[in-house]
Amino acid sequence: MPRWKALPEELDPQVREFASQLRRLVDRSGLSLAAVADRTGYSKTSWERYLGGRLLAPKGAIVALAEVTGTNPIHLTTMWELAERAWSRAEMRHDLTMEQIRISQARAALGEFGPPPGGGGPQSPVPQRAEPLPTAPRPSGLGVPVADPGAGRRVPPQGPNRGPGGGDGRGTGGRRRLAMFVAGVVGALLVIAAAVLLTDLGGGSDDKAAPTPSPTPSTSAPSLPAGVKCARDSCNGQDPEVMGCGGAFAKTVASAKIGATLVQVRYSQTCQAAWARIQQAAPGDKVQINAGTTAGGSGTVDADKEAYTKMLAVDGPTSAKACATLVSGKKGCTVRQ
């Protein structure tokens, strides 16, 4: 029976090559997955996901594996960067596909693709035909006769082919549009003049420059190391291995022995979060993380004889405590190291 299962068919070629390279390194080292987990600080379950192509290993895990197997970390990190870009592109394509599916479902639910009950489908509004503008009479002689609605008489001609006031021969309509245009220009000039005047008045009589406002302190989160995807509250309920908080970014700050079972509190200063881990346990044993009165998630041991919880944001390494309940009925909690 082969040691490794076939990688998923939908994997990007770059990610597939990277996962295959990791498998070769583990095979060449002669280490079991349990030994790799113990020496790198990443759980056996996580390494099964990394080597099975179900999850891209964080950079910290890759550096740790390079140290364990005696591989040049620079070359392995270069391959990881290429795989990480390919993985991000695949995630983006998946997100776009899911978004399109949700949009299609929403449109179908709103009945956009069918006529509404009791009537036909939406009709495009028919644009109303604009009334034609009155056409000025053709020039005759020396002037253009233009109707004057006020006096009911002809306006004297002002020159060859020209209307009153040097217009375009369209009568009061042309004068009205010209007046509106002039009024608009005058209004714009008044607004500009008022703005200039207010600016001069605001400068003060001593002509001193206005003080520059002090910059608002930035509230953006500090930049995180490569591979780390959360910090503090955004880590609540997240998998520490998936978010890159484990491995080189974590340490054991409290532990306890319950018979042969080891219970630990793992803390990441980078992520400002903690989680519980249980090892050398029996299937069905449970471990939980809490900080004061705040209870976090729990984990149940499976056939791997180990488990860990999701993360809980904490104030420091001494704030968290891990407690385990074994199937044998024994219970115990960690103490600070």
VOFISE-403761 format. One record per residue (C-alpha): x, y negated, z negated. Coordinates in steps of 0.1 Angstrom, whole numbers, padded with zeros to 4 digits, always signed. Layout:
VOFISE-403761
XYZ
...
END
This chain:
VOFISE-403761
+0000+0000+0000
+0015-0034+0010
+0023-0058-0018
+0007-0088-0001
-0028-0092+0014
-0032-0107+0048
-0033-0145+0048
-0066-0162+0057
-0071-0165+0094
-0082-0201+0092
-0049-0213+0076
-0030-0240+0094
+0001-0225+0111
+0024-0248+0090
+0008-0237+0058
+0009-0200+0069
+0046-0203+0076
+0052-0219+0042
+0032-0192+0023
+0051-0165+0042
+0084-0181+0032
+0074-0181-0005
+0065-0144-0003
+0099-0136+0012
+0116-0155-0016
+0097-0136-0043
+0104-0103-0025
+0141-0110-0022
+0143-0119-0059
+0128-0086-0069
+0107-0103-0096
+0071-0094-0103
+0045-0121-0103
+0043-0119-0141
+0081-0126-0143
+0078-0155-0118
+0050-0169-0139
+0071-0167-0171
+0102-0182-0156
+0085-0211-0137
+0059-0221-0163
+0030-0216-0138
+0004-0188-0145
+0003-0155-0127
-0032-0164-0114
-0019-0196-0099
+0010-0178-0081
-0015-0154-0067
-0034-0183-0052
-0003-0200-0039
+0011-0168-0023
-0023-0158-0010
-0028-0190+0009
-0059-0200-0012
-0042-0230-0027
-0011-0251-0018
+0015-0249-0046
+0023-0282-0062
+0058-0296-0057
+0068-0288-0093
+0061-0251-0088
+0082-0251-0056
+0111-0267-0074
+0108-0242-0103
+0107-0212-0078
+0138-0225-0061
+0156-0225-0094
+0144-0190-0103
+0153-0175-0069
+0186-0194-0064
+0172-0212-0033
+0183-0247-0021
+0154-0269-0035
+0160-0295-0008
+0152-0271+0021
+0122-0256+0003
+0109-0291-0006
+0112-0301+0031
+0090-0272+0041
+0066-0280+0013
+0062-0316+0025
+0053-0304+0060
+0028-0279+0046
+0013-0305+0023
+0006-0328+0053
-0010-0300+0072
-0031-0290+0042
-0043-0327+0038
-0053-0328+0074
-0073-0296+0070
-0090-0310+0039
-0099-0342+0058
-0114-0322+0087
-0134-0301+0062
-0147-0332+0045
-0157-0348+0078
-0176-0316+0088
-0194-0314+0054
-0203-0351+0057
-0218-0345+0092
-0238-0316+0079
-0251-0336+0050
-0261-0365+0073
-0279-0340+0097
-0298-0325+0068
-0307-0360+0055
-0320-0370+0089
-0340-0339+0093
-0355-0343+0058
-0365-0379+0067
-0382-0367+0099
-0360-0388+0122
-0359-0361+0148
-0397-0357+0150
-0427-0380+0153
-0442-0392+0120
-0475-0376+0109
-0506-0391+0125
-0489-0410+0153
-0463-0409+0180
-0427-0414+0176
-0411-0448+0171
-0414-0470+0201
-0389-0495+0213
-0402-0530+0211
-0410-0545+0245
-0393-0578+0249
-0417-0607+0256
-0411-0624+0289
-0400-0659+0284
-0420-0686+0299
-0401-0702+0328
-0388-0736+0322
-0405-0764+0341
-0387-0770+0373
-0379-0806+0382
-0394-0818+0415
-0370-0820+0444
-0354-0854+0449
-0373-0877+0472
-0359-0909+0483
-0339-0927+0457
-0353-0913+0425
-0368-0883+0408
-0404-0886+0397
-0407-0875+0360
-0439-0872+0341
-0442-0893+0310
-0468-0877+0287
-0470-0908+0266
-0479-0934+0292
-0491-0912+0321
-0470-0932+0346
-0439-0926+0366
-0405-0934+0352
-0386-0958+0374
-0357-0940+0392
-0323-0946+0377
-0301-0937+0406
-0298-0911+0434
-0307-0876+0422
-0306-0886+0385
-0332-0886+0359
-0338-0912+0332
-0308-0919+0311
-0285-0901+0335
-0301-0867+0326
-0304-0836+0346
-0338-0843+0360
-0357-0822+0335
-0374-0851+0317
-0382-0851+0280
-0370-0815+0276
-0335-0825+0287
-0335-0856+0264
-0347-0834+0235
-0319-0809+0239
-0293-0837+0243
-0306-0853+0211
-0304-0820+0192
-0268-0814+0204
-0257-0849+0194
-0274-0845+0160
-0256-0812+0155
-0222-0827+0163
-0228-0857+0140
-0239-0833+0112
-0207-0812+0116
-0186-0844+0115
-0204-0855+0083
-0197-0821+0066
-0160-0823+0075
-0157-0859+0063
-0174-0850+0030
-0151-0820+0025
-0120-0843+0031
-0134-0869+0007
-0140-0843-0021
-0106-0829-0016
-0090-0864-0020
-0111-0871-0051
-0101-0838-0067
-0064-0846-0065
-0065-0872-0093
-0050-0906-0093
-0016-0894-0103
-0013-0873-0070
-0001-0844-0090
-0005-0810-0074
-0033-0788-0089
-0019-0761-0112
-0016-0727-0096
-0039-0702-0113
-0020-0675-0132
-0023-0641-0115
-0048-0617-0129
-0031-0587-0145
-0034-0557-0123
-0058-0530-0136
-0048-0504-0111
-0035-0471-0124
+0003-0466-0124
+0018-0446-0095
+0020-0409-0102
+0048-0385-0091
+0044-0366-0059
+0020-0338-0063
+0002-0352-0094
-0034-0361-0086
-0049-0374-0118
-0042-0392-0151
-0061-0396-0184
-0099-0396-0180
-0098-0385-0143
-0081-0352-0155
-0111-0342-0177
-0125-0309-0165
-0098-0305-0139
-0075-0275-0133
-0040-0284-0144
-0023-0263-0117
-0045-0277-0089
-0039-0313-0101
-0002-0309-0104
+0000-0314-0142
+0016-0281-0150
+0051-0267-0145
+0078-0293-0149
+0052-0319-0160
+0040-0299-0190
+0053-0285-0222
+0041-0264-0251
+0034-0286-0282
+0015-0262-0304
+0012-0224-0306
-0001-0195-0327
+0002-0158-0328
-0029-0137-0334
-0015-0102-0335
+0003-0097-0302
-0017-0125-0286
-0001-0159-0280
-0022-0191-0280
-0006-0224-0269
-0015-0260-0263
+0001-0273-0231
+0005-0310-0229
+0014-0333-0199
+0027-0367-0207
+0024-0376-0170
-0013-0367-0168
-0020-0377-0205
-0040-0345-0208
-0038-0311-0226
-0052-0276-0220
-0051-0243-0239
-0034-0211-0227
-0036-0176-0239
-0012-0148-0230
-0006-0111-0238
-0044-0109-0244
-0071-0084-0237
-0098-0088-0211
-0127-0107-0227
-0106-0127-0251
-0115-0164-0251
-0095-0196-0257
-0108-0232-0261
-0092-0266-0262
-0105-0295-0284
-0093-0329-0296
-0108-0339-0329
-0146-0337-0325
-0143-0335-0287
-0145-0300-0274
-0131-0292-0240
-0135-0263-0217
-0128-0226-0224
-0112-0198-0206
-0118-0160-0206
-0090-0135-0200
-0094-0111-0171
-0073-0083-0159
-0042-0106-0157
-0041-0106-0196
-0039-0144-0196
-0061-0174-0191
-0060-0212-0195
-0087-0238-0198
-0094-0270-0178
-0078-0302-0190
-0089-0326-0217
-0077-0362-0218
-0060-0368-0252
-0042-0397-0269
-0010-0377-0275
+0006-0343-0279
-0006-0340-0315
-0043-0347-0307
-0052-0313-0292
-0057-0279-0308
-0063-0245-0291
-0084-0218-0307
-0089-0182-0296
-0115-0156-0303
-0105-0121-0295
-0128-0092-0286
-0115-0075-0317
-0132-0102-0338
-0100-0120-0348
-0098-0157-0346
-0070-0183-0348
-0060-0218-0339
-0026-0234-0330
-0004-0254-0353
+0019-0281-0343
+0054-0270-0335
END
